[in-house]
Amino acid sequence: MDIIKSDLFKVWLLTVFIYILFTLVLCIVVADTLEVSDAEDKTIVIDSSDRIVSLNGSTTEILFALGVGEKVVGCDASSTYPKGVKEKLPSVGYQYGLNIEGILSLKPTLVIGREDIKPPQVVNQLRMANVTVLLLKEPRDFETAKKRLLTIGKAVGKKDIAKELVITLETDIKKLNTKLASRKEKTKKKALFLYLRGTQTTLVLGKETAQAAMLEIVGAENAAGNITGNKPMTAEAVIAAQPDVYVLFTTGLESVGGVEGLLKLSGLAHTPAGKNKRVVAMSGQYLSGFGPRSGKAALDLFRGIHEETGTFIAEGEEEK
């Protein structure tokens, strides 16, 4: 009888040991698994962020700001910040012209991008290859920008750093709000955003663009009026709009030979902005990326539109 009791005790002890071991293993596995919500509020389970491919410039900037740049194994052509990152990392194409073979060749464990990447079938192809894909809304306001920062921070195990970045952003937003309050009774400046690629590609950017959202955020009136998206620039439309200031990307300004070249474009010299050489130029990612630097970008845009008297250029590179 004692022998039977002894054997039963051993079996019980072994069972308890196995149960505890199984529970510990399960806890470790669960601890390494993260869950976040994507642009459609669907739960995305992330098992590993050891090899990340970024599908747009804002995501790349955020990942490096979170301190996981060494885990980024590839990026798209819109990734211009930190400076030189596009040249250092393998390219997977442009966010609206992605190369599925190029992405898969990098053996990613996590792919992050905006919800409207193209071609859309790339997402299904990646998921069929058992690659975790996290697609997020491209912000047009600071609240969405903060939410994206926190989501990506959680996805890569850097929640605390993400919170610090949000606090910094909120500090800049408070500074901006103070400036906006000081202009509450003043007439809004009319700003016209020009997208230029040399003299052959000249567009005006209107509503439902990140650039228009930033103009609204800094208390400027969008001189593009009822234009939605982008439309070809015409001399007649520019003169009719009578903008107080032209806003454009630094690359666009450089592509037409600086301010002097800009004012040679048809119609641009015949407005208050042209006559006063009121030009604000900022790097594209800095101005319209709604990333960690977006608060400072808004402060620079405010300064350029409302406080400067001539040409103002801001690259945002001091935030590297």
C-alpha positions in Angstrom: 0.0 0.0 0.0 2.8 2.4 0.9 4.5 1.6 -2.5 1.2 2.5 -4.3 0.9 5.7 -2.4 4.5 6.6 -3.2 4.0 6.0 -6.9 0.8 8.0 -6.9 2.6 10.9 -5.2 5.3 10.8 -7.8 2.8 10.8 -10.6 1.0 13.7 -9.0 4.3 15.6 -8.5 5.3 15.0 -12.1 1.9 16.2 -13.3 2.2 19.4 -11.3 5.7 20.0 -12.6 4.6 19.5 -16.2 1.6 21.9 -15.7 3.8 24.6 -14.1 6.4 24.2 -16.9 3.7 24.4 -19.6 2.2 27.5 -17.9 5.7 29.2 -17.8 6.3 28.4 -21.5 2.8 29.7 -22.4 3.4 32.9 -20.5 6.7 33.5 -22.3 5.1 33.0 -25.6 2.2 35.3 -24.8 4.6 37.9 -23.4 6.4 38.0 -26.7 3.2 38.4 -28.7 1.7 41.9 -29.1 -1.7 43.0 -30.3 -2.5 46.3 -32.0 -5.4 47.7 -34.0 -4.9 48.6 -37.7 -6.6 51.3 -39.8 -9.8 49.2 -40.0 -9.8 48.6 -36.2 -8.9 45.0 -36.8 -6.6 43.3 -34.3 -3.1 42.5 -35.7 -1.1 39.9 -33.7 2.6 40.6 -33.9 5.0 37.7 -33.0 8.2 39.4 -34.0 9.5 42.8 -35.0 13.1 41.7 -35.6 13.0 42.3 -39.3 10.8 45.3 -40.3 10.1 46.6 -43.8 8.7 50.2 -43.9 6.4 51.1 -46.7 6.3 54.9 -46.4 8.5 57.7 -45.2 6.5 58.6 -42.1 6.7 55.1 -40.8 10.5 54.9 -41.4 10.9 58.2 -39.5 8.9 56.9 -36.6 10.7 53.6 -36.4 14.1 55.4 -36.2 12.7 57.8 -33.6 11.6 54.9 -31.5 15.2 53.5 -31.6 14.5 50.4 -33.7 16.3 51.6 -36.8 18.7 48.6 -36.7 15.7 46.3 -37.2 14.5 48.1 -40.4 15.7 45.9 -43.2 14.1 47.8 -46.1 12.1 50.9 -46.9 10.3 52.6 -49.8 11.4 55.5 -51.9 9.5 58.1 -49.9 11.8 57.4 -46.9 13.9 60.6 -46.8 14.4 60.9 -43.1 16.7 60.3 -41.2 19.0 61.7 -43.9 20.6 59.1 -46.0 18.3 56.2 -44.8 17.0 55.6 -48.3 20.5 55.2 -49.7 21.5 52.8 -46.9 18.6 50.4 -46.9 17.3 48.1 -49.7 14.4 49.7 -51.6 11.1 48.0 -52.0 9.8 50.5 -54.6 7.5 53.5 -54.0 4.5 53.3 -51.6 2.2 53.4 -54.6 4.2 51.0 -56.7 5.5 48.3 -54.3 7.6 45.3 -55.4 6.3 42.1 -53.7 9.4 40.1 -54.6 11.7 42.8 -53.2 9.8 42.9 -49.9 9.8 39.1 -49.5 13.5 38.8 -50.4 14.2 40.8 -47.2 12.5 38.0 -45.1 10.5 40.5 -43.0 8.7 39.5 -39.9 6.7 42.7 -39.8 5.7 45.1 -42.6 4.2 48.5 -41.7 2.7 51.1 -44.0 -0.2 53.3 -44.8 -3.7 51.9 -45.5 -3.7 53.0 -49.2 -0.5 51.3 -50.4 -0.5 50.1 -54.0 -0.9 47.7 -55.6 -3.4 46.6 -52.9 -2.9 42.9 -53.7 0.6 43.2 -52.2 -1.1 43.0 -48.7 -2.8 39.6 -49.5 0.4 38.3 -51.1 2.4 39.2 -47.9 -0.1 37.6 -45.6 -0.3 34.5 -47.7 3.5 34.3 -47.2 2.8 34.4 -43.4 4.2 37.9 -43.1 2.5 40.2 -40.5 1.2 43.4 -42.1 0.2 46.5 -40.1 -1.5 49.2 -42.2 -2.4 52.5 -40.5 -4.3 55.7 -41.3 -2.2 58.5 -42.7 -2.8 61.4 -40.4 -4.3 64.7 -41.3 -4.4 66.0 -37.7 -2.3 65.7 -34.6 -4.7 63.4 -32.8 -4.3 60.8 -35.5 -0.6 61.4 -35.6 -0.3 60.7 -31.9 -2.4 57.5 -32.2 -0.1 56.3 -35.0 3.0 56.9 -32.9 1.6 55.0 -30.0 0.4 52.1 -32.2 3.8 51.6 -33.9 5.5 52.0 -30.5 3.4 49.2 -29.1 3.9 47.1 -32.2 7.7 47.2 -31.9 7.8 47.0 -28.1 8.7 50.6 -27.5 5.6 51.9 -25.8 7.5 54.1 -23.3 9.6 55.9 -26.0 6.4 56.4 -28.0 4.8 58.1 -25.1 7.8 60.4 -24.7 7.6 61.3 -28.4 3.9 62.1 -27.9 4.7 64.3 -24.9 7.2 66.3 -27.0 4.7 66.6 -29.8 2.0 67.9 -27.3 4.5 70.5 -26.0 5.0 71.8 -29.5 1.2 71.9 -30.1 0.8 74.0 -26.9 3.3 76.5 -28.2 1.5 76.6 -31.5 -1.9 77.2 -29.8 -0.4 80.1 -28.0 0.8 81.6 -31.2 -2.6 81.0 -32.9 -4.4 82.7 -30.0 -2.3 85.8 -30.6 -3.6 86.0 -34.2 -7.2 85.2 -33.4 -8.5 88.7 -34.3 -6.1 89.2 -37.3 -7.0 88.6 -41.0 -5.8 85.1 -42.1 -2.9 85.0 -44.6 -3.7 83.4 -47.9 -1.2 80.6 -48.7 -1.0 78.7 -51.9 0.8 75.3 -51.9 2.6 74.6 -55.1 3.9 71.1 -56.0 6.7 71.5 -58.5 9.1 69.2 -60.3 10.9 71.5 -62.6 8.9 73.7 -65.0 7.0 70.8 -66.6 5.2 69.6 -63.4 3.4 72.5 -61.7 0.4 71.7 -59.5 -1.7 73.4 -56.9 -2.6 71.3 -53.9 -6.0 71.8 -52.4 -8.3 70.1 -49.9 -7.9 66.5 -48.6 -4.2 66.7 -48.8 -1.7 66.6 -45.9 -0.3 70.0 -47.0 -3.8 71.6 -46.9 -4.3 70.1 -43.4 -1.1 71.7 -42.2 -2.1 75.1 -43.6 -5.4 74.9 -41.7 -3.5 73.8 -38.5 -1.3 77.0 -38.6 -4.3 79.3 -39.2 -3.7 80.1 -42.8 -6.4 80.3 -45.5 -5.8 77.9 -48.4 -5.8 80.1 -51.5 -6.5 77.0 -53.6 -10.2 77.6 -52.7 -12.5 74.7 -53.7 -9.8 72.6 -55.4 -9.7 69.1 -54.0 -6.5 67.0 -54.3 -4.2 68.5 -57.0 -4.8 70.4 -60.1 -2.5 71.8 -62.8 -1.3 75.3 -62.0 -2.5 78.1 -64.4 -1.4 81.7 -64.4 -5.0 82.9 -64.4 -5.9 80.8 -61.3 -2.8 81.9 -59.4 -3.4 85.6 -60.1 -7.1 85.3 -59.2 -6.2 83.6 -55.9 -3.9 86.5 -54.9 -2.0 84.5 -52.3 0.1 86.3 -49.7 2.6 83.6 -49.6 3.7 80.6 -51.7 4.4 77.3 -49.8 6.3 74.4 -51.4 8.8 71.7 -50.8 12.5 72.6 -50.8 13.1 70.1 -53.6 10.4 71.8 -55.7 11.9 75.2 -55.1 15.4 73.9 -56.1 13.9 72.2 -59.2 13.0 75.6 -60.7 16.2 77.4 -59.7 15.2 78.9 -56.4 13.0 82.0 -55.7 14.1 83.8 -58.8 13.3 80.8 -61.0 10.0 80.4 -59.2 8.8 83.9 -60.0 9.6 83.4 -63.6 6.8 80.8 -63.8 3.7 82.3 -65.5 1.6 84.4 -63.2 3.5 83.9 -60.0 5.2 87.4 -59.9 1.8 89.1 -60.2 0.5 88.4 -56.7 1.2 89.8 -53.3 3.4 86.7 -52.6 5.3 87.3 -55.8 5.8 91.0 -55.4 7.1 90.6 -51.9 9.0 87.4 -52.6 7.1 85.7 -49.8 8.1 82.0 -50.1 8.1 79.3 -47.5 9.9 76.1 -48.4 10.2 73.1 -46.2 11.4 69.5 -46.8 8.5 67.3 -47.8 8.7 64.7 -45.0 9.1 67.4 -42.4 6.2 69.5 -43.6 3.6 66.9 -44.4 4.7 63.6 -42.8 2.8 64.1 -39.5 5.5 62.2 -37.7 7.4 62.9 -34.5 8.6 66.3 -35.8 5.2 67.5 -37.0 4.7 69.8 -34.0 8.0 71.6 -34.8 7.1 71.6 -38.5 3.8 73.3 -37.7 5.7 75.9 -35.7 8.1 76.5 -38.6 5.3 76.8 -41.0 3.5 79.3 -38.7 6.7 81.3 -38.5 7.2 81.2 -42.3 3.7 82.3 -43.1 2.9 84.7 -40.3 6.2 86.0 -38.8 8.7 86.2 -41.6 8.8 89.0 -44.2 10.8 87.3 -47.0 11.8 83.8 -48.0 11.9 81.2 -45.2 13.4 77.7 -45.6 13.2 74.9 -43.0 14.5 71.4 -43.4 13.9 70.1 -39.9 17.3 68.3 -39.9 18.2 69.6 -36.5 15.9 66.9 -35.1 18.1 64.1 -36.2 
